[in-house]
């Protein structure tokens, strides 16, 4: 299992480095811009207040504020950039982990060695979680280095909560991707299925934010439970959201392992 883990990390090292570097660059750019934004906070807030309210509701932005780095990053980094990068990274890993091996015809070669299907699955699965951890640490906790460089004050505890929530959000998406990767034999089908589900979830969340009559739709979306604003700005973490992501991770992970250990690899 360790060899599978190390081989997968080695195979994915370039893409992981690219995504992690991109996350770091985005965070660095926002931190570097923040001092000038903070100086002109009133002007920027007044300018944005003149924009249609529906625009901010659709993005899930609860309040505009540029007085703290946490408020600024909740709008610029966590509302769209971070989750989008995480989704692309994790689905690419999940799709290539099982379905990709089957598609390339290397799954049978791996299983011809003295390793069980479960250990093969766990090696692939743990490598994905490790990649998510690396990406999360670099793209969020780098604030500890970047903020002092630009004389920006920050609340480390809030960033820690945002990192925990973001990690769980990404873990849930990766687990879903691994389930579809265990079911399908082609990476494209994994990407299409997961992409379609996440797109529907995002639309449901947007519709719920825009219409009070359809507010109940938000409960069917991962994006509703990814309450980054409460974590990074308010410094609070809803325990229900944590438990829900934990439940989703458990169900999808067990389902993926069960299906992969019983399916016909040749299909």
C-alpha positions as CSV (number, residue, x, y, z in Angstrom):
1,X,0.0,0.0,0.0
2,X,2.9,2.3,0.8
3,X,4.4,1.8,-2.6
4,X,1.0,2.6,-4.3
5,X,0.8,5.8,-2.2
6,X,4.4,6.9,-3.1
7,X,3.9,6.1,-6.7
8,X,0.7,8.0,-6.9
9,X,2.2,11.1,-5.2
10,X,5.2,10.9,-7.6
11,X,2.9,10.7,-10.6
12,X,0.8,13.6,-9.4
13,X,3.6,15.8,-8.0
14,X,3.7,18.2,-11.0
15,X,-0.1,18.9,-11.0
16,X,0.0,19.2,-7.2
17,X,2.9,21.6,-7.3
18,X,1.1,23.7,-10.0
19,X,-2.2,23.9,-8.1
20,X,-0.4,24.6,-4.8
21,X,1.7,27.3,-6.4
22,X,-1.4,28.9,-8.0
23,X,-3.1,28.9,-4.6
24,X,-0.1,30.5,-3.0
25,X,0.1,33.1,-5.8
26,X,-3.5,34.1,-5.5
27,X,-3.3,34.4,-1.7
28,X,-0.1,36.4,-2.0
29,X,-1.7,38.7,-4.5
30,X,-4.7,39.4,-2.3
31,X,-2.5,40.0,0.8
32,X,-0.3,42.4,-1.2
33,X,-3.3,44.3,-2.5
34,X,-5.0,44.5,0.9
35,X,-3.2,47.5,2.4
36,X,-4.2,49.7,-0.5
37,X,-7.7,48.3,-0.4
38,X,-7.9,49.0,3.3
39,X,-6.8,52.6,2.9
40,X,-9.6,53.2,0.5
41,X,-12.1,50.9,2.2
42,X,-14.9,53.4,2.3
43,X,-14.6,54.3,-1.4
44,X,-14.6,50.7,-2.4
45,X,-17.5,49.8,-0.2
46,X,-19.5,52.7,-1.5
47,X,-18.7,51.6,-5.1
48,X,-19.8,48.0,-4.5
49,X,-23.0,49.1,-2.7
50,X,-24.1,50.7,-5.9
51,X,-24.0,47.3,-7.7
52,X,-27.1,45.1,-7.8
53,X,-27.7,43.2,-4.6
54,X,-28.6,40.1,-6.6
55,X,-25.0,39.9,-7.8
56,X,-23.7,39.5,-4.2
57,X,-26.5,37.1,-3.3
58,X,-25.6,34.9,-6.2
59,X,-22.0,34.7,-5.1
60,X,-23.0,34.0,-1.5
61,X,-21.4,37.2,-0.2
62,X,-23.1,38.1,3.0
63,X,-21.5,41.5,3.6
64,X,-18.9,43.8,2.1
65,X,-16.0,44.8,4.1
66,X,-12.4,45.7,3.5
67,X,-11.3,46.6,7.0
68,X,-9.8,43.3,7.8
69,X,-7.8,40.7,5.8
70,X,-10.4,38.1,6.8
71,X,-13.3,40.0,5.3
72,X,-11.3,40.7,2.1
73,X,-10.2,37.1,1.6
74,X,-13.7,35.8,2.3
75,X,-14.9,37.8,-0.8
76,X,-11.8,37.3,-3.0
77,X,-10.3,34.0,-2.1
78,X,-12.8,31.7,-0.4
79,X,-16.0,32.6,-2.3
80,X,-14.9,31.2,-5.6
81,X,-11.1,30.9,-6.3
82,X,-10.2,28.4,-3.5
83,X,-13.2,26.0,-4.0
84,X,-12.8,26.0,-7.8
85,X,-9.1,25.1,-7.6
86,X,-9.8,22.4,-5.0
87,X,-12.5,20.9,-7.1
88,X,-10.3,20.7,-10.3
89,X,-7.4,19.3,-8.3
90,X,-9.3,16.7,-6.4
91,X,-11.5,15.4,-9.3
92,X,-8.4,15.1,-11.5
93,X,-6.8,12.9,-8.8
94,X,-9.9,10.9,-8.2
95,X,-10.6,10.3,-11.9
96,X,-7.1,9.1,-12.6
97,X,-6.8,7.0,-9.4
98,X,-9.1,4.1,-10.2
99,X,-10.9,4.8,-13.5
100,X,-7.7,6.1,-15.0
101,X,-5.8,3.0,-14.1
102,X,-8.6,0.8,-15.6
103,X,-8.7,3.0,-18.7
104,X,-5.0,2.7,-19.3
105,X,-5.0,-1.0,-18.6
106,X,-2.6,-0.7,-15.7
107,X,-5.1,-1.7,-13.0
108,X,-4.8,-5.4,-13.9
109,X,-1.0,-5.1,-13.8
110,X,-1.1,-3.6,-10.4
111,X,-3.4,-6.3,-9.1
112,X,-1.2,-9.0,-10.5
113,X,1.2,-8.1,-7.8
114,X,0.7,-9.4,-4.2
115,X,-1.6,-6.6,-3.2
116,X,-5.4,-6.7,-2.5
117,X,-7.9,-4.4,-4.1
118,X,-8.6,-2.8,-0.8
119,X,-5.0,-1.9,-0.3
120,X,-4.8,-0.6,-3.8
121,X,-7.9,1.6,-3.1
122,X,-6.5,2.8,0.2
123,X,-3.1,3.7,-1.3
124,X,-4.9,5.8,-4.0
125,X,-7.3,7.3,-1.5
126,X,-4.7,8.3,1.1
127,X,-2.6,9.9,-1.6
128,X,-5.5,12.1,-2.6
129,X,-6.1,13.1,1.0
130,X,-2.4,13.9,1.4
131,X,-2.5,16.1,-1.8
132,X,-5.5,17.9,-0.4
133,X,-3.7,18.5,2.9
134,X,-0.6,19.9,1.1
135,X,-2.8,22.2,-1.1
136,X,-4.8,23.4,2.0
137,X,-1.7,24.2,4.0
138,X,0.0,26.1,1.2
139,X,-3.0,28.0,0.0
140,X,-4.4,29.0,3.4
141,X,-1.7,28.7,6.1
142,X,0.8,30.6,4.0
143,X,-0.9,33.7,5.5
144,X,1.4,33.2,8.5
145,X,4.3,34.1,6.2
146,X,2.7,36.5,3.8
147,X,0.8,38.7,6.2
148,X,4.0,39.9,8.2
149,X,5.7,40.5,4.8
150,X,3.1,43.1,4.0
151,X,2.5,44.4,7.5
152,X,-1.0,43.0,7.6
153,X,-2.6,41.9,10.9
154,X,-4.6,38.7,10.9
155,X,-6.3,36.2,13.2
156,X,-4.6,32.9,12.9
157,X,-7.5,31.1,14.7
158,X,-10.0,32.2,12.0
159,X,-7.7,30.9,9.3
160,X,-7.4,27.6,11.1
161,X,-11.2,27.2,11.2
162,X,-11.4,28.2,7.5
163,X,-8.7,25.6,6.7
164,X,-10.6,22.9,8.6
165,X,-13.9,23.6,6.9
166,X,-12.2,23.9,3.5
167,X,-10.4,20.6,4.0
168,X,-13.6,18.8,4.9
169,X,-15.3,20.4,1.9
170,X,-12.5,19.2,-0.4
171,X,-12.5,15.7,1.3
172,X,-16.2,15.3,0.7
173,X,-15.8,16.2,-3.0
174,X,-12.8,13.9,-3.4
175,X,-14.7,11.0,-1.7
176,X,-17.5,11.5,-4.2
177,X,-15.0,11.5,-7.0
178,X,-13.5,8.2,-5.8
179,X,-16.9,6.6,-5.7
180,X,-17.5,7.4,-9.3
181,X,-13.9,6.4,-10.2
182,X,-14.7,3.0,-8.6
183,X,-17.9,2.7,-10.7
184,X,-16.7,3.9,-14.1
185,X,-13.8,2.7,-16.3
186,X,-13.1,6.0,-18.0
187,X,-11.9,9.3,-16.4
188,X,-14.2,11.4,-18.6
189,X,-17.3,9.8,-17.1
190,X,-16.0,10.5,-13.6
191,X,-15.4,14.2,-14.5
192,X,-18.8,14.5,-16.2
193,X,-20.8,12.8,-13.4
194,X,-19.1,14.8,-10.6
195,X,-19.1,18.0,-12.6
196,X,-22.8,17.7,-13.3
197,X,-23.6,17.0,-9.7
198,X,-21.5,19.9,-8.4
199,X,-22.9,22.3,-11.0
200,X,-26.5,21.3,-10.0
201,X,-25.5,21.8,-6.3
202,X,-24.1,25.2,-7.1
203,X,-27.2,26.3,-9.0
204,X,-29.5,25.0,-6.2
205,X,-27.6,27.0,-3.7
206,X,-27.7,30.2,-5.9
207,X,-31.5,29.7,-6.5
208,X,-32.0,29.3,-2.7
209,X,-30.1,32.5,-2.0
210,X,-32.1,34.4,-4.6
211,X,-35.6,33.1,-3.7
212,X,-37.0,32.8,-0.2
213,X,-39.7,30.4,-1.5
214,X,-37.0,28.0,-2.7
215,X,-34.7,28.5,0.2
216,X,-35.1,24.8,1.1
217,X,-33.0,23.9,-2.0
218,X,-29.8,24.9,-0.3
219,X,-29.9,21.9,2.0
220,X,-29.1,19.7,-1.1
221,X,-25.9,21.6,-1.8
222,X,-22.4,21.1,-0.5
223,X,-21.8,24.8,-1.1
224,X,-24.4,25.7,1.6
225,X,-22.5,23.8,4.2
226,X,-19.2,25.3,3.1
227,X,-19.8,28.4,5.3
228,X,-16.5,30.0,4.8
229,X,-17.7,33.5,5.8
230,X,-18.6,32.3,9.3
231,X,-15.2,30.6,9.7
232,X,-12.9,33.2,8.3
233,X,-14.7,36.4,9.4
234,X,-16.8,35.4,12.5
235,X,-14.4,32.8,13.8
236,X,-17.1,30.2,14.2
237,X,-17.6,26.7,12.9
238,X,-21.0,25.1,12.7
239,X,-20.8,21.6,14.2
240,X,-23.6,20.4,12.0
241,X,-21.7,21.3,8.9
242,X,-18.7,19.4,10.2
243,X,-20.8,16.3,11.0
244,X,-22.5,16.4,7.6
245,X,-19.3,16.5,5.7
246,X,-18.0,13.7,7.9
247,X,-21.1,11.7,7.1
248,X,-20.8,12.3,3.4
249,X,-17.1,11.4,3.5
250,X,-17.8,8.1,5.4
251,X,-20.7,7.0,3.1
252,X,-18.9,7.8,-0.2
253,X,-15.6,6.3,1.0
254,X,-17.1,3.1,2.2
255,X,-19.2,2.9,-0.9
256,X,-16.2,3.4,-3.2
257,X,-14.1,0.8,-1.4
258,X,-17.0,-1.7,-1.5
259,X,-17.7,-1.2,-5.1
260,X,-14.1,-1.3,-6.3
261,X,-13.3,-4.5,-4.4
262,X,-16.3,-6.3,-6.1
263,X,-16.4,-4.9,-9.6
264,X,-15.0,-6.5,-12.8
265,X,-11.8,-4.6,-13.6
266,X,-12.0,-5.6,-17.2
267,X,-15.3,-3.7,-17.8
